[in-house]
Amino acid sequence: MMKPIEKKILVTGATGKVGQAFINTFLSDPTQKGSIRALCHTRSLRPHSRLEVIHGSISDRATVEKAMDDITHVVHLATPKENPETIIDVAVKGLFWLLESCRKASSFKRFVLIGGDACVGHYFYPYQNPIIEQQAFAAYPGCYALSKVLEETMLQQYVVQYNLDGTCLRAPWIMQGDDLKRHLTFAEEVFGVPEWHKMVKARTALEYQKKQTIPLMHDAKGNPMQRNMVHLNDLVVAIGIALDHMEAKQQTFNIAMDEPFDYGKAADYLLKTRKIPSVPVATDYHSTWLDTTKAKFLLGWRPTYGLEQMIDEAWGNIS
């Protein structure tokens, strides 16, 4: 581990799911010394004695330079999602101003980028082997996946050009609470994609809802889908480790469950434990597996949530 210092961490995307969880965890941990500055665009955060909030756009140079004053670490979470109107401002321009400020700041220690498996295609492309960190970029159609490629590329070039101390944690779909339950439903208000109710007839979707039937996603080969996920708590732990760990310097790590989420195993577990039925749903997507060996070996990080723990949290523990 790096020698502990009193950190002053800038968090972008601070009001999002991961940002709020990281900030709350850091501020409630008595072993963590230091403070957090949150760069917020439109929303804000609950006041705390060790939390400062700066409002403004990440694409504005003056705002970023103000936010970076005396900062030791950056946790970059801001993302435009699937929004072509803001993709360049956030993913390129905003990140550029951050990295420029980092390389010039005498107080700066490490930049932690939270990337995503969208940069290697998520489940859009077939892979014969588990995906390691050296896998070539392969963004799927749309601007969000492209932004994940651009972010990692820019950070890597700052490592090459300026020897910047940067770390990328490449995370897949992030789950917490009842997210998984809201995903596995034929209701119209579904969490994430696919939108299962659009893949069957409207009357059929209503019947499945009444019976609480869940979709059993099949991949392009006709097998139960295996899709990468990570629990929010496990990702937050990984961020905390990456802030100071010597082995994290200028490295990229896959951060995911030990095994991908298997829709077949999930259906079996829900039927066995809660009598919830399932129905196969064919797709053209491909099963993938993010290999997390590097994070385990170099960082000592281990996920605590697997498939059953995810389900138990989403549906509630069995009494």
One Martini backbone bead per residue (centre of mass of N, CA, C, O) as a GRO file, in nm:
protein
  319
    1MET     BB    1   0.100   0.034   0.016
    2MET     BB    2   0.057   0.346   0.040
    3LYS     BB    3   0.120   0.615   0.207
    4PRO     BB    4  -0.065   0.769   0.417
    5ILE     BB    5  -0.292   1.036   0.354
    6GLU     BB    6  -0.450   1.335   0.340
    7LYS     BB    7  -0.727   1.357   0.171
    8LYS     BB    8  -0.844   1.523  -0.144
    9ILE     BB    9  -1.145   1.450  -0.301
   10LEU     BB   10  -1.257   1.430  -0.626
   11VAL     BB   11  -1.605   1.406  -0.729
   12THR     BB   12  -1.762   1.288  -0.999
   13GLY     BB   13  -2.078   1.211  -1.015
   14ALA     BB   14  -2.184   1.239  -0.703
   15THR     BB   15  -2.519   1.184  -0.742
   16GLY     BB   16  -2.487   0.907  -0.800
   17LYS     BB   17  -2.476   0.589  -0.711
   18VAL     BB   18  -2.164   0.571  -0.668
   19GLY     BB   19  -2.098   0.845  -0.548
   20GLN     BB   20  -2.270   0.827  -0.290
   21ALA     BB   21  -2.152   0.563  -0.181
   22PHE     BB   22  -1.859   0.654  -0.157
   23ILE     BB   23  -1.897   0.901   0.022
   24ASN     BB   24  -2.038   0.761   0.261
   25THR     BB   25  -1.812   0.558   0.318
   26PHE     BB   26  -1.578   0.754   0.367
   27LEU     BB   27  -1.718   0.939   0.593
   28SER     BB   28  -1.781   0.669   0.786
   29ASP     BB   29  -1.471   0.615   0.798
   30PRO     BB   30  -1.237   0.635   1.056
   31THR     BB   31  -0.973   0.563   0.869
   32GLN     BB   32  -1.050   0.808   0.698
   33LYS     BB   33  -0.858   1.074   0.586
   34GLY     BB   34  -1.035   1.363   0.508
   35SER     BB   35  -1.182   1.489   0.199
   36ILE     BB   36  -1.465   1.612  -0.002
   37ARG     BB   37  -1.522   1.702  -0.346
   38ALA     BB   38  -1.813   1.798  -0.523
   39LEU     BB   39  -1.916   1.773  -0.860
   40CYS     BB   40  -2.205   1.952  -0.954
   41HIS     BB   41  -2.460   2.029  -1.166
   42THR     BB   42  -2.781   2.011  -1.042
   43ARG     BB   43  -2.734   1.859  -0.800
   44SER     BB   44  -2.710   1.748  -0.457
   45LEU     BB   45  -2.594   1.725  -0.113
   46ARG     BB   46  -2.557   1.634   0.192
   47PRO     BB   47  -2.437   1.769   0.454
   48HIS     BB   48  -2.081   1.793   0.557
   49SER     BB   49  -1.788   1.859   0.723
   50ARG     BB   50  -1.620   1.684   0.473
   51LEU     BB   51  -1.806   1.847   0.258
   52GLU     BB   52  -1.781   1.977  -0.074
   53VAL     BB   53  -1.968   2.192  -0.301
   54ILE     BB   54  -1.963   2.213  -0.661
   55HIS     BB   55  -2.104   2.409  -0.913
   56GLY     BB   56  -2.110   2.272  -1.249
   57SER     BB   57  -1.934   2.223  -1.541
   58ILE     BB   58  -1.703   1.994  -1.668
   59SER     BB   59  -1.658   2.169  -1.945
   60ASP     BB   60  -1.546   2.391  -1.754
   61ARG     BB   61  -1.244   2.508  -1.683
   62ALA     BB   62  -1.287   2.689  -1.429
   63THR     BB   63  -1.442   2.480  -1.264
   64VAL     BB   64  -1.225   2.261  -1.258
   65GLU     BB   65  -0.993   2.430  -1.135
   66LYS     BB   66  -1.145   2.488  -0.873
   67ALA     BB   67  -1.197   2.185  -0.794
   68MET     BB   68  -0.866   2.114  -0.801
   69ASP     BB   69  -0.787   2.253  -0.553
   70ASP     BB   70  -0.576   2.060  -0.357
   71ILE     BB   71  -0.590   1.789  -0.494
   72THR     BB   72  -0.510   1.433  -0.469
   73HIS     BB   73  -0.785   1.301  -0.574
   74VAL     BB   74  -0.966   1.122  -0.838
   75VAL     BB   75  -1.319   1.045  -0.897
   76HIS     BB   76  -1.446   0.933  -1.206
   77LEU     BB   77  -1.816   0.936  -1.293
   78ALA     BB   78  -1.888   1.100  -1.515
   79THR     BB   79  -2.175   1.063  -1.744
   80PRO     BB   80  -2.383   1.069  -2.047
   81LYS     BB   81  -2.462   0.831  -2.162
   82GLU     BB   82  -2.728   0.823  -2.410
   83ASN     BB   83  -2.595   1.137  -2.513
   84PRO     BB   84  -2.508   1.325  -2.787
   85GLU     BB   85  -2.516   1.623  -2.659
   86THR     BB   86  -2.283   1.538  -2.411
   87ILE     BB   87  -2.040   1.353  -2.482
   88ILE     BB   88  -1.803   1.558  -2.532
   89ASP     BB   89  -1.821   1.736  -2.278
   90VAL     BB   90  -1.768   1.495  -2.077
   91ALA     BB   91  -1.570   1.265  -2.201
   92VAL     BB   92  -1.362   1.486  -2.316
   93LYS     BB   93  -1.351   1.778  -2.207
   94GLY     BB   94  -1.373   1.717  -1.905
   95LEU     BB   95  -1.134   1.516  -1.888
   96PHE     BB   96  -0.919   1.706  -1.994
   97TRP     BB   97  -0.929   1.916  -1.765
   98LEU     BB   98  -0.860   1.721  -1.542
   99LEU     BB   99  -0.584   1.615  -1.649
  100GLU     BB  100  -0.448   1.889  -1.671
  101SER     BB  101  -0.467   1.955  -1.369
  102CYS     BB  102  -0.315   1.710  -1.260
  103ARG     BB  103  -0.031   1.752  -1.408
  104LYS     BB  104   0.003   2.052  -1.260
  105ALA     BB  105  -0.034   1.943  -0.972
  106SER     BB  106   0.136   1.910  -0.666
  107SER     BB  107  -0.096   1.743  -0.500
  108PHE     BB  108  -0.114   1.514  -0.687
  109LYS     BB  109  -0.165   1.144  -0.706
  110ARG     BB  110  -0.465   1.023  -0.817
  111PHE     BB  111  -0.649   0.862  -1.086
  112VAL     BB  112  -0.994   0.746  -1.090
  113LEU     BB  113  -1.148   0.540  -1.324
  114ILE     BB  114  -1.482   0.459  -1.419
  115GLY     BB  115  -1.549   0.215  -1.611
  116GLY     BB  116  -1.655  -0.013  -1.884
  117ASP     BB  117  -1.770  -0.295  -2.070
  118ALA     BB  118  -1.852  -0.126  -2.323
  119CYS     BB  119  -1.555  -0.115  -2.450
  120VAL     BB  120  -1.599  -0.453  -2.518
  121GLY     BB  121  -1.935  -0.491  -2.582
  122HIS     BB  122  -2.039  -0.666  -2.369
  123TYR     BB  123  -2.305  -0.862  -2.540
  124PHE     BB  124  -2.253  -0.808  -2.864
  125TYR     BB  125  -1.996  -0.999  -2.861
  126PRO     BB  126  -1.800  -1.265  -2.930
  127TYR     BB  127  -1.629  -1.479  -2.686
  128GLN     BB  128  -1.410  -1.747  -2.614
  129ASN     BB  129  -1.296  -1.580  -2.373
  130PRO     BB  130  -1.211  -1.431  -2.120
  131ILE     BB  131  -1.198  -1.098  -2.021
  132ILE     BB  132  -0.935  -0.892  -2.036
  133GLU     BB  133  -0.762  -0.593  -2.010
  134GLN     BB  134  -0.625  -0.639  -2.315
  135GLN     BB  135  -0.864  -0.599  -2.465
  136ALA     BB  136  -0.993  -0.486  -2.731
  137PHE     BB  137  -1.168  -0.250  -2.847
  138ALA     BB  138  -1.558  -0.275  -2.865
  139ALA     BB  139  -1.792  -0.089  -2.940
  140TYR     BB  140  -2.107  -0.041  -2.933
  141PRO     BB  141  -2.375   0.093  -3.039
  142GLY     BB  142  -2.322   0.418  -2.959
  143CYS     BB  143  -2.209   0.670  -2.728
  144TYR     BB  144  -2.141   0.534  -2.459
  145ALA     BB  145  -1.931   0.324  -2.547
  146LEU     BB  146  -1.746   0.533  -2.675
  147SER     BB  147  -1.683   0.689  -2.412
  148LYS     BB  148  -1.526   0.453  -2.276
  149VAL     BB  149  -1.297   0.453  -2.483
  150LEU     BB  150  -1.206   0.750  -2.460
  151GLU     BB  151  -1.134   0.752  -2.161
  152GLU     BB  152  -0.916   0.531  -2.157
  153THR     BB  153  -0.738   0.655  -2.377
  154MET     BB  154  -0.675   0.925  -2.241
  155LEU     BB  155  -0.549   0.816  -1.984
  156GLN     BB  156  -0.323   0.652  -2.121
  157GLN     BB  157  -0.186   0.900  -2.259
  158TYR     BB  158  -0.110   1.038  -1.987
  159VAL     BB  159   0.079   0.816  -1.905
  160VAL     BB  160   0.271   0.841  -2.149
  161GLN     BB  161   0.325   1.159  -2.163
  162TYR     BB  162   0.325   1.216  -1.808
  163ASN     BB  163   0.314   0.986  -1.594
  164LEU     BB  164   0.044   0.936  -1.485
  165ASP     BB  165  -0.155   0.857  -1.202
  166GLY     BB  166  -0.354   0.593  -1.319
  167THR     BB  167  -0.686   0.437  -1.279
  168CYS     BB  168  -0.883   0.154  -1.393
  169LEU     BB  169  -1.226   0.062  -1.336
  170ARG     BB  170  -1.391  -0.210  -1.484
  171ALA     BB  171  -1.737  -0.203  -1.506
  172PRO     BB  172  -2.034  -0.328  -1.502
  173TRP     BB  173  -2.327  -0.390  -1.396
  174ILE     BB  174  -2.488  -0.208  -1.139
  175MET     BB  175  -2.593  -0.332  -0.820
  176GLN     BB  176  -2.890  -0.275  -0.604
  177GLY     BB  177  -3.107  -0.398  -0.421
  178ASP     BB  178  -3.393  -0.418  -0.651
  179ASP     BB  179  -3.277  -0.418  -0.940
  180LEU     BB  180  -3.308  -0.716  -1.028
  181LYS     BB  181  -3.616  -0.731  -0.997
  182ARG     BB  182  -3.664  -0.489  -1.206
  183HIS     BB  183  -3.537  -0.657  -1.441
  184LEU     BB  184  -3.714  -0.931  -1.374
  185THR     BB  185  -3.959  -0.811  -1.582
  186PHE     BB  186  -4.278  -0.748  -1.767
  187ALA     BB  187  -4.281  -0.472  -1.707
  188GLU     BB  188  -4.253  -0.145  -1.810
  189GLU     BB  189  -4.088  -0.091  -1.543
  190VAL     BB  190  -3.767  -0.138  -1.629
  191PHE     BB  191  -3.440  -0.235  -1.553
  192GLY     BB  192  -3.306  -0.173  -1.819
  193VAL     BB  193  -3.171  -0.426  -2.033
  194PRO     BB  194  -3.411  -0.562  -2.153
  195GLU     BB  195  -3.747  -0.516  -2.274
  196TRP     BB  196  -3.957  -0.769  -2.225
  197HIS     BB  197  -4.248  -0.659  -2.309
  198LYS     BB  198  -4.141  -0.618  -2.620
  199MET     BB  199  -4.090  -0.952  -2.673
  200VAL     BB  200  -4.399  -0.967  -2.635
  201LYS     BB  201  -4.709  -0.982  -2.595
  202ALA     BB  202  -4.913  -0.790  -2.413
  203ARG     BB  203  -5.083  -1.018  -2.287
  204THR     BB  204  -4.844  -1.192  -2.198
  205ALA     BB  205  -4.712  -0.987  -2.010
  206LEU     BB  206  -4.952  -0.972  -1.811
  207GLU     BB  207  -4.948  -1.271  -1.730
  208TYR     BB  208  -4.662  -1.271  -1.616
  209GLN     BB  209  -4.711  -1.062  -1.397
  210LYS     BB  210  -4.930  -1.214  -1.234
  211LYS     BB  211  -4.718  -1.471  -1.197
  212GLN     BB  212  -4.419  -1.362  -1.168
  213THR     BB  213  -4.269  -1.396  -1.422
  214ILE     BB  214  -3.954  -1.462  -1.554
  215PRO     BB  215  -3.685  -1.402  -1.749
  216LEU     BB  216  -3.495  -1.634  -1.959
  217MET     BB  217  -3.211  -1.565  -2.088
  218HIS     BB  218  -3.087  -1.608  -2.418
  219ASP     BB  219  -2.854  -1.671  -2.632
  220ALA     BB  220  -2.741  -1.720  -2.956
  221LYS     BB  221  -2.707  -2.044  -2.874
  222GLY     BB  222  -2.949  -2.113  -2.651
  223ASN     BB  223  -2.833  -2.024  -2.384
  224PRO     BB  224  -2.794  -1.923  -2.091
  225MET     BB  225  -2.723  -1.626  -1.985
  226GLN     BB  226  -2.403  -1.447  -1.949
  227ARG     BB  227  -2.364  -1.168  -1.724
  228ASN     BB  228  -2.218  -0.884  -1.621
  229MET     BB  229  -2.166  -0.804  -1.270
  230VAL     BB  230  -2.201  -0.566  -0.985
  231HIS     BB  231  -2.180  -0.464  -0.674
  232LEU     BB  232  -2.171  -0.168  -0.527
  233ASN     BB  233  -2.000  -0.244  -0.276
  234ASP     BB  234  -1.761  -0.373  -0.436
  235LEU     BB  235  -1.682  -0.118  -0.592
  236VAL     BB  236  -1.626   0.068  -0.351
  237VAL     BB  237  -1.395  -0.100  -0.240
  238ALA     BB  238  -1.214  -0.075  -0.491
  239ILE     BB  239  -1.178   0.228  -0.477
  240GLY     BB  240  -1.044   0.241  -0.198
  241ILE     BB  241  -0.796   0.074  -0.283
  242ALA     BB  242  -0.702   0.243  -0.542
  243LEU     BB  243  -0.609   0.509  -0.405
  244ASP     BB  244  -0.329   0.357  -0.253
  245HIS     BB  245  -0.228   0.136  -0.425
  246MET     BB  246   0.062   0.052  -0.576
  247GLU     BB  247  -0.057  -0.159  -0.799
  248ALA     BB  248  -0.257   0.065  -0.939
  249LYS     BB  249  -0.055   0.198  -1.104
  250GLN     BB  250  -0.130   0.224  -1.430
  251GLN     BB  251  -0.403   0.049  -1.416
  252THR     BB  252  -0.627  -0.218  -1.514
  253PHE     BB  253  -0.956  -0.332  -1.386
  254ASN     BB  254  -1.159  -0.586  -1.327
  255ILE     BB  255  -1.500  -0.540  -1.182
  256ALA     BB  256  -1.655  -0.836  -1.056
  257MET     BB  257  -1.788  -1.108  -1.042
  258ASP     BB  258  -1.669  -1.422  -1.033
  259GLU     BB  259  -1.933  -1.463  -1.196
  260PRO     BB  260  -2.156  -1.453  -1.406
  261PHE     BB  261  -2.477  -1.391  -1.469
  262ASP     BB  262  -2.706  -1.664  -1.453
  263TYR     BB  263  -3.022  -1.711  -1.570
  264GLY     BB  264  -3.057  -2.012  -1.506
  265LYS     BB  265  -2.970  -2.010  -1.207
  266ALA     BB  266  -3.174  -1.795  -1.122
  267ALA     BB  267  -3.429  -1.954  -1.193
  268ASP     BB  268  -3.373  -2.194  -1.006
  269TYR     BB  269  -3.353  -2.034  -0.738
  270LEU     BB  270  -3.637  -1.899  -0.748
  271LEU     BB  271  -3.797  -2.162  -0.759
  272LYS     BB  272  -3.681  -2.301  -0.502
  273THR     BB  273  -3.723  -2.045  -0.290
  274ARG     BB  274  -4.011  -1.888  -0.439
  275LYS     BB  275  -4.183  -2.006  -0.681
  276ILE     BB  276  -4.059  -1.877  -0.943
  277PRO     BB  277  -4.121  -1.844  -1.261
  278SER     BB  278  -4.018  -1.917  -1.604
  279VAL     BB  279  -3.916  -1.781  -1.937
  280PRO     BB  280  -3.797  -1.805  -2.235
  281VAL     BB  281  -3.563  -1.569  -2.403
  282ALA     BB  282  -3.468  -1.475  -2.704
  283THR     BB  283  -3.139  -1.380  -2.832
  284ASP     BB  284  -2.843  -1.206  -2.989
  285TYR     BB  285  -2.667  -1.240  -2.758
  286HIS     BB  286  -2.361  -1.269  -2.553
  287SER     BB  287  -2.167  -1.446  -2.365
  288THR     BB  288  -1.972  -1.335  -2.076
  289TRP     BB  289  -1.631  -1.288  -1.914
  290LEU     BB  290  -1.490  -1.131  -1.650
  291ASP     BB  291  -1.161  -1.110  -1.555
  292THR     BB  292  -1.044  -1.079  -1.195
  293THR     BB  293  -0.749  -1.169  -1.129
  294LYS     BB  294  -0.585  -0.905  -1.110
  295ALA     BB  295  -0.732  -0.775  -0.865
  296LYS     BB  296  -0.672  -1.008  -0.671
  297PHE     BB  297  -0.359  -1.019  -0.696
  298LEU     BB  298  -0.279  -0.702  -0.664
  299LEU     BB  299  -0.521  -0.594  -0.450
  300GLY     BB  300  -0.704  -0.809  -0.284
  301TRP     BB  301  -0.970  -0.830  -0.420
  302ARG     BB  302  -1.319  -0.917  -0.325
  303PRO     BB  303  -1.613  -1.040  -0.385
  304THR     BB  304  -1.931  -1.077  -0.195
  305TYR     BB  305  -2.111  -1.100  -0.451
  306GLY     BB  306  -2.347  -1.315  -0.578
  307LEU     BB  307  -2.619  -1.446  -0.707
  308GLU     BB  308  -2.769  -1.512  -0.438
  309GLN     BB  309  -2.718  -1.238  -0.298
  310MET     BB  310  -2.863  -1.067  -0.507
  311ILE     BB  311  -3.143  -1.203  -0.478
  312ASP     BB  312  -3.186  -1.169  -0.171
  313GLU     BB  313  -3.184  -0.860  -0.181
  314ALA     BB  314  -3.416  -0.813  -0.394
  315TRP     BB  315  -3.639  -1.025  -0.247
  316GLY     BB  316  -3.544  -1.120   0.010
  317ASN     BB  317  -3.511  -1.296   0.271
  318ILE     BB  318  -3.551  -1.607   0.394
  319SER     BB  319  -3.745  -1.719   0.676
   0.00000   0.00000   0.00000
